[in-house]
Amino acid sequence: MTASSLSDRIEEVTADGWRIVRERGVDMILSAYYMSYNHQLFDKCLPEMDIFWASSIASPDGRHANALYISEESPVKRRYIVLDENLNSMFPLERLCLLHEMVHVRLEPISGHGDEFIAEFKRVLDANRWEVLGCIDEPMPRE
C-alpha cells in the first residue's frame, strides 16, 4: 500500500488497486459504535479497529464504494474500515454500512457476499432486531 499526504487527508492505494482518500483522524463516534456492536453483536471477538471517513473509495476499475474493510493482509499490515463521508448525513445508513464491514471482519479471510456473508449479516441484524438507531450501550431487550 502506498500513501501520500493531502493536508488533513491521506491517499492510499492497496496492493489490489483500491484507491482511498481518507481523513487522518479516527472518527470517535463511529469507533464507539464499532466497540458497542462488537460487544453486543459479536461477543467481543472482533479486533480493535480504526474507523475513518473517506472522501473517496474507488475500486480498481474506478467504481465508487460506500465503505471498505482494509485487511491486516494488506501491505500496510494495519486493519481499518473507511466509510464514504457522504454517508455522514444519511443516518442510519452509515451504521448499516459499518455493520456490513464488521461482518467482513468477522468472516475474514472469506471475501465477497456469498451465502455465509448473507447468513452472518442477517444474524447480526436479527440479533439487534434490525435496529441500528439505538443508543450506544443501550441494553438490548430480552424476551
C-alpha positions as CSV (number, residue, x, y, z in Angstrom):
1,M,0.0,0.0,0.0
2,T,1.3,3.4,-0.8
3,A,0.3,6.6,0.9
4,S,0.7,10.3,0.2
5,S,-0.3,13.3,2.2
6,L,-3.2,15.6,1.2
7,S,-3.1,18.1,4.1
8,D,-5.5,16.6,6.6
9,R,-6.2,13.6,4.4
10,I,-4.2,10.5,3.3
11,E,-4.4,8.9,-0.1
12,E,-3.7,5.2,0.0
13,V,-3.6,2.6,-2.8
14,T,-3.9,-1.0,-1.8
15,A,-1.9,-3.8,-3.5
16,D,-5.1,-4.9,-5.3
17,G,-5.7,-1.4,-6.6
18,W,-8.3,0.2,-4.3
19,R,-7.8,3.9,-4.0
20,I,-8.8,5.6,-0.8
21,V,-8.7,9.2,0.2
22,R,-9.4,9.4,3.9
23,E,-9.3,11.6,7.0
24,R,-6.1,11.3,9.0
25,G,-8.0,11.1,12.3
26,V,-10.2,8.3,13.5
27,D,-13.9,9.1,13.9
28,M,-14.6,8.7,17.6
29,I,-18.4,8.3,17.2
30,L,-18.1,5.5,14.6
31,S,-15.4,3.9,16.7
32,A,-17.8,3.9,19.7
33,Y,-20.4,2.2,17.6
34,Y,-17.9,-0.3,16.4
35,M,-17.0,-1.1,20.0
36,S,-20.7,-1.3,21.1
37,Y,-21.7,-3.5,18.2
38,N,-18.6,-5.7,18.8
39,H,-19.7,-6.2,22.4
40,Q,-23.5,-6.6,21.7
41,L,-23.5,-8.5,18.4
42,F,-20.1,-10.2,18.0
43,D,-19.3,-11.3,21.6
44,K,-16.2,-9.0,21.6
45,C,-14.5,-11.4,19.1
46,L,-13.6,-8.6,16.5
47,P,-10.2,-7.0,16.8
48,E,-9.8,-3.3,17.7
49,M,-10.3,-1.3,14.6
50,D,-9.8,2.3,13.4
51,I,-12.7,3.8,11.6
52,F,-12.3,6.7,9.2
53,W,-14.4,8.9,6.9
54,A,-13.2,8.9,3.3
55,S,-13.8,11.5,0.6
56,S,-13.2,8.8,-2.0
57,I,-13.2,5.0,-2.1
58,A,-12.7,3.7,-5.6
59,S,-12.3,0.1,-6.8
60,P,-9.5,-0.8,-9.2
61,D,-12.0,-0.4,-12.1
62,G,-12.9,3.1,-10.9
63,R,-16.3,2.3,-9.4
64,H,-17.3,4.1,-6.2
65,A,-17.8,2.2,-2.9
66,N,-19.7,3.3,0.2
67,A,-17.4,1.5,2.6
68,L,-14.5,-0.8,2.7
69,Y,-12.6,-3.0,5.2
70,I,-8.8,-3.0,4.7
71,S,-7.5,-6.3,5.9
72,E,-4.4,-6.9,8.0
73,E,-3.2,-8.8,5.0
74,S,-2.7,-5.5,3.2
75,P,0.9,-4.4,2.8
76,V,0.5,-1.8,5.4
77,K,-0.3,-4.6,8.0
78,R,-2.9,-2.5,9.6
79,R,-6.7,-3.1,9.6
80,Y,-9.2,-0.4,9.3
81,I,-12.6,0.5,8.0
82,V,-13.5,3.5,5.8
83,L,-16.9,4.9,5.2
84,D,-17.8,7.4,2.5
85,E,-18.2,10.8,4.1
86,N,-21.4,11.4,2.2
87,L,-23.0,8.7,4.5
88,N,-22.4,11.1,7.4
89,S,-25.6,12.9,6.6
90,M,-27.6,9.7,5.8
91,F,-28.4,8.4,9.3
92,P,-28.8,5.4,9.8
93,L,-27.1,4.2,6.6
94,E,-23.6,4.9,8.0
95,R,-24.3,2.4,10.8
96,L,-25.7,-0.3,8.4
97,C,-22.5,0.2,6.3
98,L,-20.4,-0.1,9.4
99,L,-22.2,-3.4,10.4
100,H,-21.7,-4.7,6.9
101,E,-18.0,-4.1,7.1
102,M,-17.9,-5.6,10.6
103,V,-19.3,-8.8,9.1
104,H,-16.4,-8.8,6.6
105,V,-14.1,-8.5,9.6
106,R,-15.8,-11.4,11.3
107,L,-15.7,-13.7,8.3
108,E,-12.1,-12.9,7.2
109,P,-10.5,-14.5,5.2
110,I,-13.7,-15.2,3.4
111,S,-14.4,-12.3,1.0
112,G,-17.4,-11.4,-1.1
113,H,-21.1,-11.6,-0.4
114,G,-21.9,-15.2,-0.6
115,D,-24.2,-17.4,1.5
116,E,-22.0,-17.2,4.6
117,F,-21.9,-13.4,4.4
118,I,-25.6,-13.2,3.9
119,A,-26.3,-15.6,6.8
120,E,-24.0,-13.7,9.2
121,F,-25.3,-10.2,8.2
122,K,-28.9,-11.5,8.8
123,R,-27.8,-13.0,12.2
124,V,-26.4,-9.6,13.2
125,L,-29.5,-7.7,12.1
126,D,-31.9,-10.2,13.7
127,A,-29.9,-10.1,17.0
128,N,-30.3,-6.4,17.1
129,R,-33.9,-6.6,15.9
130,W,-32.9,-4.8,12.7
131,E,-32.4,-1.7,15.0
132,V,-29.4,0.5,14.2
133,L,-30.8,3.6,15.7
134,G,-30.4,2.7,19.3
135,C,-28.1,4.5,21.7
136,I,-24.6,3.2,22.4
137,D,-24.5,0.6,25.2
138,E,-28.3,0.7,25.4
139,P,-29.3,-2.7,26.8
140,M,-30.8,-4.9,24.2
141,P,-34.4,-6.1,25.1
142,R,-34.7,-9.7,26.3
143,E,-37.6,-11.9,25.5
